[in-house]
Amino acid sequence: MQTIKVLGTGCANCKNTLELIKTAAEAKDIKINLIKVEEMSEIVGYGVMSTPAVVINDKVVHSGGIPDRTIINDWLSDNF
């Protein structure tokens, strides 16, 4: 099971990103460990300056906006 983190302090875009990833994984019947990270010190530790950001296997794969559903599906296909 892969770990996907959504970094953000709780804004609407962060919540939408979290929900999009969850929905995409469910649609593909892929089990993921989805974690919401809201601690600013942890977010900054990834070098992220704008949120929402997505981290897969401790690598930042996206930051600064809601990712497109196609991109999310690509992440799920590439990592699972």
Backbone as XML, in Angstrom:
<?xml version="1.0"?>
<chain id="A" units="angstrom">
  <residue number="1" name="MET">
    <atom name="N" x="0.844" y="-1.177" z="0.000"/>
    <atom name="CA" x="0.000" y="0.000" z="0.000"/>
    <atom name="C" x="0.892" y="1.244" z="0.000"/>
  </residue>
  <residue number="2" name="GLN">
    <atom name="N" x="0.614" y="2.121" z="-0.938"/>
    <atom name="CA" x="1.396" y="3.345" z="-1.058"/>
    <atom name="C" x="0.830" y="4.439" z="-0.152"/>
  </residue>
  <residue number="3" name="THR">
    <atom name="N" x="1.689" y="5.317" z="0.286"/>
    <atom name="CA" x="1.284" y="6.451" z="1.106"/>
    <atom name="C" x="1.273" y="7.708" z="0.254"/>
  </residue>
  <residue number="4" name="ILE">
    <atom name="N" x="0.145" y="8.391" z="0.279"/>
    <atom name="CA" x="-0.004" y="9.656" z="-0.422"/>
    <atom name="C" x="-0.360" y="10.703" z="0.623"/>
  </residue>
  <residue number="5" name="LYS">
    <atom name="N" x="0.400" y="11.796" z="0.618"/>
    <atom name="CA" x="0.134" y="12.881" z="1.555"/>
    <atom name="C" x="-0.349" y="14.099" z="0.785"/>
  </residue>
  <residue number="6" name="VAL">
    <atom name="N" x="-1.374" y="14.735" z="1.327"/>
    <atom name="CA" x="-1.826" y="16.015" z="0.797"/>
    <atom name="C" x="-1.418" y="17.066" z="1.823"/>
  </residue>
  <residue number="7" name="LEU">
    <atom name="N" x="-0.568" y="17.985" z="1.382"/>
    <atom name="CA" x="-0.058" y="19.022" z="2.264"/>
    <atom name="C" x="-0.881" y="20.291" z="2.099"/>
  </residue>
  <residue number="8" name="GLY">
    <atom name="N" x="-1.345" y="20.829" z="3.207"/>
    <atom name="CA" x="-2.096" y="22.081" z="3.175"/>
    <atom name="C" x="-2.713" y="22.361" z="4.528"/>
  </residue>
  <residue number="9" name="THR">
    <atom name="N" x="-2.976" y="23.618" z="4.765"/>
    <atom name="CA" x="-3.453" y="24.022" z="6.081"/>
    <atom name="C" x="-4.959" y="23.936" z="6.251"/>
  </residue>
  <residue number="10" name="GLY">
    <atom name="N" x="-5.669" y="23.408" z="5.289"/>
    <atom name="CA" x="-7.108" y="23.220" z="5.440"/>
    <atom name="C" x="-7.964" y="24.054" z="4.506"/>
  </residue>
  <residue number="11" name="CYS">
    <atom name="N" x="-7.379" y="24.656" z="3.508"/>
    <atom name="CA" x="-8.139" y="25.460" z="2.561"/>
    <atom name="C" x="-9.045" y="24.563" z="1.711"/>
  </residue>
  <residue number="12" name="ALA">
    <atom name="N" x="-9.973" y="25.175" z="1.009"/>
    <atom name="CA" x="-10.914" y="24.423" z="0.173"/>
    <atom name="C" x="-10.186" y="23.619" z="-0.905"/>
  </residue>
  <residue number="13" name="ASN">
    <atom name="N" x="-9.149" y="24.196" z="-1.511"/>
    <atom name="CA" x="-8.401" y="23.472" z="-2.547"/>
    <atom name="C" x="-7.719" y="22.233" z="-1.978"/>
  </residue>
  <residue number="14" name="CYS">
    <atom name="N" x="-7.226" y="22.331" z="-0.753"/>
    <atom name="CA" x="-6.577" y="21.189" z="-0.109"/>
    <atom name="C" x="-7.601" y="20.079" z="0.144"/>
  </residue>
  <residue number="15" name="LYS">
    <atom name="N" x="-8.759" y="20.461" z="0.635"/>
    <atom name="CA" x="-9.819" y="19.480" z="0.889"/>
    <atom name="C" x="-10.290" y="18.846" z="-0.406"/>
  </residue>
  <residue number="16" name="ASN">
    <atom name="N" x="-10.420" y="19.639" z="-1.464"/>
    <atom name="CA" x="-10.831" y="19.096" z="-2.762"/>
    <atom name="C" x="-9.797" y="18.130" z="-3.312"/>
  </residue>
  <residue number="17" name="THR">
    <atom name="N" x="-8.520" y="18.463" z="-3.159"/>
    <atom name="CA" x="-7.451" y="17.580" z="-3.630"/>
    <atom name="C" x="-7.498" y="16.243" z="-2.898"/>
  </residue>
  <residue number="18" name="LEU">
    <atom name="N" x="-7.674" y="16.294" z="-1.603"/>
    <atom name="CA" x="-7.777" y="15.081" z="-0.792"/>
    <atom name="C" x="-8.935" y="14.215" z="-1.278"/>
  </residue>
  <residue number="19" name="GLU">
    <atom name="N" x="-10.074" y="14.824" z="-1.499"/>
    <atom name="CA" x="-11.268" y="14.089" z="-1.935"/>
    <atom name="C" x="-11.097" y="13.521" z="-3.339"/>
  </residue>
  <residue number="20" name="LEU">
    <atom name="N" x="-10.475" y="14.279" z="-4.241"/>
    <atom name="CA" x="-10.240" y="13.790" z="-5.600"/>
    <atom name="C" x="-9.355" y="12.545" z="-5.600"/>
  </residue>
  <residue number="21" name="ILE">
    <atom name="N" x="-8.302" y="12.561" z="-4.807"/>
    <atom name="CA" x="-7.398" y="11.413" z="-4.738"/>
    <atom name="C" x="-8.127" y="10.210" z="-4.153"/>
  </residue>
  <residue number="22" name="LYS">
    <atom name="N" x="-8.878" y="10.433" z="-3.095"/>
    <atom name="CA" x="-9.643" y="9.352" z="-2.465"/>
    <atom name="C" x="-10.636" y="8.745" z="-3.454"/>
  </residue>
  <residue number="23" name="THR">
    <atom name="N" x="-11.363" y="9.586" z="-4.165"/>
    <atom name="CA" x="-12.358" y="9.118" z="-5.127"/>
    <atom name="C" x="-11.714" y="8.356" z="-6.280"/>
  </residue>
  <residue number="24" name="ALA">
    <atom name="N" x="-10.589" y="8.856" z="-6.773"/>
    <atom name="CA" x="-9.895" y="8.193" z="-7.883"/>
    <atom name="C" x="-9.381" y="6.818" z="-7.460"/>
  </residue>
  <residue number="25" name="ALA">
    <atom name="N" x="-8.836" y="6.721" z="-6.261"/>
    <atom name="CA" x="-8.338" y="5.431" z="-5.765"/>
    <atom name="C" x="-9.486" y="4.442" z="-5.590"/>
  </residue>
  <residue number="26" name="GLU">
    <atom name="N" x="-10.597" y="4.913" z="-5.062"/>
    <atom name="CA" x="-11.759" y="4.039" z="-4.888"/>
    <atom name="C" x="-12.280" y="3.556" z="-6.236"/>
  </residue>
  <residue number="27" name="ALA">
    <atom name="N" x="-12.310" y="4.442" z="-7.229"/>
    <atom name="CA" x="-12.793" y="4.079" z="-8.562"/>
    <atom name="C" x="-11.915" y="3.013" z="-9.208"/>
  </residue>
  <residue number="28" name="LYS">
    <atom name="N" x="-10.625" y="3.041" z="-8.896"/>
    <atom name="CA" x="-9.693" y="2.047" z="-9.445"/>
    <atom name="C" x="-9.528" y="0.849" z="-8.521"/>
  </residue>
  <residue number="29" name="ASP">
    <atom name="N" x="-10.242" y="0.863" z="-7.405"/>
    <atom name="CA" x="-10.159" y="-0.197" z="-6.398"/>
    <atom name="C" x="-8.719" y="-0.394" z="-5.916"/>
  </residue>
  <residue number="30" name="ILE">
    <atom name="N" x="-8.063" y="0.739" z="-5.654"/>
    <atom name="CA" x="-6.688" y="0.737" z="-5.171"/>
    <atom name="C" x="-6.702" y="1.205" z="-3.722"/>
  </residue>
  <residue number="31" name="LYS">
    <atom name="N" x="-6.064" y="0.435" z="-2.873"/>
    <atom name="CA" x="-5.960" y="0.805" z="-1.464"/>
    <atom name="C" x="-4.745" y="1.704" z="-1.282"/>
  </residue>
  <residue number="32" name="ILE">
    <atom name="N" x="-4.972" y="2.852" z="-0.666"/>
    <atom name="CA" x="-3.894" y="3.790" z="-0.394"/>
    <atom name="C" x="-3.959" y="4.222" z="1.063"/>
  </residue>
  <residue number="33" name="ASN">
    <atom name="N" x="-2.842" y="4.689" z="1.546"/>
    <atom name="CA" x="-2.774" y="5.302" z="2.859"/>
    <atom name="C" x="-2.741" y="6.804" z="2.607"/>
  </residue>
  <residue number="34" name="LEU">
    <atom name="N" x="-3.908" y="7.458" z="2.703"/>
    <atom name="CA" x="-4.044" y="8.871" z="2.382"/>
    <atom name="C" x="-3.960" y="9.683" z="3.669"/>
  </residue>
  <residue number="35" name="ILE">
    <atom name="N" x="-2.986" y="10.584" z="3.707"/>
    <atom name="CA" x="-2.723" y="11.362" z="4.914"/>
    <atom name="C" x="-2.844" y="12.844" z="4.598"/>
  </residue>
  <residue number="36" name="LYS">
    <atom name="N" x="-3.540" y="13.576" z="5.463"/>
    <atom name="CA" x="-3.644" y="15.032" z="5.346"/>
    <atom name="C" x="-2.632" y="15.637" z="6.311"/>
  </residue>
  <residue number="37" name="VAL">
    <atom name="N" x="-1.719" y="16.433" z="5.785"/>
    <atom name="CA" x="-0.687" y="17.073" z="6.600"/>
    <atom name="C" x="-1.001" y="18.561" z="6.702"/>
  </residue>
  <residue number="38" name="GLU">
    <atom name="N" x="-1.245" y="19.028" z="7.916"/>
    <atom name="CA" x="-1.595" y="20.430" z="8.127"/>
    <atom name="C" x="-0.547" y="21.207" z="8.911"/>
  </residue>
  <residue number="39" name="GLU">
    <atom name="N" x="0.427" y="20.502" z="9.487"/>
    <atom name="CA" x="1.476" y="21.167" z="10.260"/>
    <atom name="C" x="2.418" y="21.922" z="9.332"/>
  </residue>
  <residue number="40" name="MET">
    <atom name="N" x="2.498" y="23.234" z="9.528"/>
    <atom name="CA" x="3.319" y="24.072" z="8.654"/>
    <atom name="C" x="4.780" y="23.645" z="8.658"/>
  </residue>
  <residue number="41" name="SER">
    <atom name="N" x="5.297" y="23.229" z="9.789"/>
    <atom name="CA" x="6.703" y="22.806" z="9.844"/>
    <atom name="C" x="6.951" y="21.584" z="8.967"/>
  </residue>
  <residue number="42" name="GLU">
    <atom name="N" x="6.003" y="20.669" z="8.923"/>
    <atom name="CA" x="6.159" y="19.479" z="8.074"/>
    <atom name="C" x="6.014" y="19.858" z="6.601"/>
  </residue>
  <residue number="43" name="ILE">
    <atom name="N" x="5.081" y="20.751" z="6.294"/>
    <atom name="CA" x="4.893" y="21.202" z="4.907"/>
    <atom name="C" x="6.162" y="21.875" z="4.396"/>
  </residue>
  <residue number="44" name="VAL">
    <atom name="N" x="6.705" y="22.781" z="5.185"/>
    <atom name="CA" x="7.933" y="23.487" z="4.808"/>
    <atom name="C" x="9.101" y="22.512" z="4.685"/>
  </residue>
  <residue number="45" name="GLY">
    <atom name="N" x="9.084" y="21.450" z="5.482"/>
    <atom name="CA" x="10.127" y="20.436" z="5.416"/>
    <atom name="C" x="10.227" y="19.760" z="4.061"/>
  </residue>
  <residue number="46" name="TYR">
    <atom name="N" x="9.140" y="19.773" z="3.317"/>
    <atom name="CA" x="9.146" y="19.214" z="1.955"/>
    <atom name="C" x="9.582" y="20.251" z="0.918"/>
  </residue>
  <residue number="47" name="GLY">
    <atom name="N" x="9.832" y="21.477" z="1.369"/>
    <atom name="CA" x="10.253" y="22.526" z="0.451"/>
    <atom name="C" x="9.097" y="23.117" z="-0.340"/>
  </residue>
  <residue number="48" name="VAL">
    <atom name="N" x="7.895" y="22.898" z="0.111"/>
    <atom name="CA" x="6.705" y="23.367" z="-0.591"/>
    <atom name="C" x="6.408" y="24.801" z="-0.175"/>
  </residue>
  <residue number="49" name="MET">
    <atom name="N" x="6.201" y="25.658" z="-1.161"/>
    <atom name="CA" x="5.893" y="27.060" z="-0.871"/>
    <atom name="C" x="4.433" y="27.394" z="-1.159"/>
  </residue>
  <residue number="50" name="SER">
    <atom name="N" x="3.728" y="26.547" z="-1.909"/>
    <atom name="CA" x="2.313" y="26.791" z="-2.175"/>
    <atom name="C" x="1.551" y="25.472" z="-2.087"/>
  </residue>
  <residue number="51" name="THR">
    <atom name="N" x="0.360" y="25.569" z="-1.557"/>
    <atom name="CA" x="-0.465" y="24.386" z="-1.353"/>
    <atom name="C" x="-1.755" y="24.518" z="-2.156"/>
  </residue>
  <residue number="52" name="PRO">
    <atom name="N" x="-2.438" y="23.417" z="-2.380"/>
    <atom name="CA" x="-2.133" y="22.086" z="-1.904"/>
    <atom name="C" x="-0.939" y="21.488" z="-2.640"/>
  </residue>
  <residue number="53" name="ALA">
    <atom name="N" x="-0.284" y="20.585" z="-1.950"/>
    <atom name="CA" x="0.815" y="19.834" z="-2.538"/>
    <atom name="C" x="0.552" y="18.357" z="-2.296"/>
  </residue>
  <residue number="54" name="VAL">
    <atom name="N" x="1.073" y="17.522" z="-3.179"/>
    <atom name="CA" x="0.890" y="16.080" z="-3.065"/>
    <atom name="C" x="2.259" y="15.427" z="-3.002"/>
  </residue>
  <residue number="55" name="VAL">
    <atom name="N" x="2.411" y="14.528" z="-2.045"/>
    <atom name="CA" x="3.662" y="13.804" z="-1.843"/>
    <atom name="C" x="3.358" y="12.307" z="-1.962"/>
  </residue>
  <residue number="56" name="ILE">
    <atom name="N" x="4.092" y="11.643" z="-2.825"/>
    <atom name="CA" x="3.962" y="10.192" z="-2.975"/>
    <atom name="C" x="5.315" y="9.583" z="-2.690"/>
  </residue>
  <residue number="57" name="ASN">
    <atom name="N" x="5.343" y="8.661" z="-1.749"/>
    <atom name="CA" x="6.597" y="8.004" z="-1.358"/>
    <atom name="C" x="7.675" y="9.034" z="-1.011"/>
  </residue>
  <residue number="58" name="ASP">
    <atom name="N" x="7.281" y="10.044" z="-0.249"/>
    <atom name="CA" x="8.174" y="11.106" z="0.219"/>
    <atom name="C" x="8.762" y="11.963" z="-0.892"/>
  </residue>
  <residue number="59" name="LYS">
    <atom name="N" x="8.133" y="11.970" z="-2.065"/>
    <atom name="CA" x="8.570" y="12.825" z="-3.168"/>
    <atom name="C" x="7.413" y="13.748" z="-3.545"/>
  </residue>
  <residue number="60" name="VAL">
    <atom name="N" x="7.682" y="15.056" z="-3.581"/>
    <atom name="CA" x="6.658" y="16.017" z="-3.986"/>
    <atom name="C" x="6.402" y="15.846" z="-5.485"/>
  </residue>
  <residue number="61" name="VAL">
    <atom name="N" x="5.152" y="15.544" z="-5.839"/>
    <atom name="CA" x="4.798" y="15.352" z="-7.246"/>
    <atom name="C" x="3.919" y="16.471" z="-7.779"/>
  </residue>
  <residue number="62" name="HIS">
    <atom name="N" x="3.426" y="17.336" z="-6.858"/>
    <atom name="CA" x="2.540" y="18.419" z="-7.284"/>
    <atom name="C" x="2.474" y="19.477" z="-6.192"/>
  </residue>
  <residue number="63" name="SER">
    <atom name="N" x="2.354" y="20.746" z="-6.609"/>
    <atom name="CA" x="2.103" y="21.810" z="-5.630"/>
    <atom name="C" x="1.461" y="22.999" z="-6.317"/>
  </residue>
  <residue number="64" name="GLY">
    <atom name="N" x="0.679" y="23.730" z="-5.542"/>
    <atom name="CA" x="0.151" y="24.995" z="-6.001"/>
    <atom name="C" x="-1.190" y="24.985" z="-6.695"/>
  </residue>
  <residue number="65" name="GLY">
    <atom name="N" x="-2.002" y="23.991" z="-6.486"/>
    <atom name="CA" x="-3.328" y="23.982" z="-7.088"/>
    <atom name="C" x="-3.926" y="22.591" z="-7.057"/>
  </residue>
  <residue number="66" name="ILE">
    <atom name="N" x="-5.177" y="22.522" z="-7.463"/>
    <atom name="CA" x="-5.865" y="21.227" z="-7.490"/>
    <atom name="C" x="-5.387" y="20.465" z="-8.721"/>
  </residue>
  <residue number="67" name="PRO">
    <atom name="N" x="-4.863" y="19.257" z="-8.526"/>
    <atom name="CA" x="-4.418" y="18.480" z="-9.686"/>
    <atom name="C" x="-5.601" y="17.976" z="-10.501"/>
  </residue>
  <residue number="68" name="ASP">
    <atom name="N" x="-5.410" y="17.861" z="-11.785"/>
    <atom name="CA" x="-6.422" y="17.339" z="-12.695"/>
    <atom name="C" x="-6.647" y="15.849" z="-12.431"/>
  </residue>
  <residue number="69" name="ARG">
    <atom name="N" x="-7.846" y="15.388" z="-12.629"/>
    <atom name="CA" x="-8.191" y="13.971" z="-12.397"/>
    <atom name="C" x="-7.310" y="13.043" z="-13.242"/>
  </residue>
  <residue number="70" name="THR">
    <atom name="N" x="-6.978" y="13.467" z="-14.455"/>
    <atom name="CA" x="-6.116" y="12.657" z="-15.326"/>
    <atom name="C" x="-4.735" y="12.474" z="-14.700"/>
  </residue>
  <residue number="71" name="ILE">
    <atom name="N" x="-4.202" y="13.531" z="-14.117"/>
    <atom name="CA" x="-2.893" y="13.458" z="-13.465"/>
    <atom name="C" x="-2.957" y="12.521" z="-12.263"/>
  </residue>
  <residue number="72" name="ILE">
    <atom name="N" x="-4.028" y="12.631" z="-11.495"/>
    <atom name="CA" x="-4.192" y="11.747" z="-10.334"/>
    <atom name="C" x="-4.246" y="10.296" z="-10.779"/>
  </residue>
  <residue number="73" name="ASN">
    <atom name="N" x="-4.982" y="10.015" z="-11.834"/>
    <atom name="CA" x="-5.048" y="8.643" z="-12.348"/>
    <atom name="C" x="-3.683" y="8.151" z="-12.805"/>
  </residue>
  <residue number="74" name="ASP">
    <atom name="N" x="-2.895" y="9.040" z="-13.402"/>
    <atom name="CA" x="-1.533" y="8.679" z="-13.807"/>
    <atom name="C" x="-0.684" y="8.330" z="-12.589"/>
  </residue>
  <residue number="75" name="TRP">
    <atom name="N" x="-0.803" y="9.122" z="-11.515"/>
    <atom name="CA" x="-0.051" y="8.824" z="-10.305"/>
    <atom name="C" x="-0.426" y="7.448" z="-9.782"/>
  </residue>
  <residue number="76" name="LEU">
    <atom name="N" x="-1.697" y="7.163" z="-9.751"/>
    <atom name="CA" x="-2.159" y="5.877" z="-9.231"/>
    <atom name="C" x="-1.661" y="4.731" z="-10.118"/>
  </residue>
  <residue number="77" name="SER">
    <atom name="N" x="-1.690" y="4.917" z="-11.425"/>
    <atom name="CA" x="-1.229" y="3.872" z="-12.351"/>
    <atom name="C" x="0.268" y="3.657" z="-12.255"/>
  </residue>
  <residue number="78" name="ASP">
    <atom name="N" x="1.032" y="4.751" z="-12.098"/>
    <atom name="CA" x="2.485" y="4.682" z="-12.055"/>
    <atom name="C" x="2.981" y="4.053" z="-10.752"/>
  </residue>
  <residue number="79" name="ASN">
    <atom name="N" x="2.240" y="4.223" z="-9.677"/>
    <atom name="CA" x="2.760" y="3.844" z="-8.369"/>
    <atom name="C" x="2.147" y="2.586" z="-7.799"/>
  </residue>
  <residue number="80" name="PHE">
    <atom name="N" x="1.213" y="1.996" z="-8.493"/>
    <atom name="CA" x="0.539" y="0.848" z="-7.887"/>
    <atom name="C" x="0.642" y="-0.332" z="-8.766"/>
  </residue>
</chain>
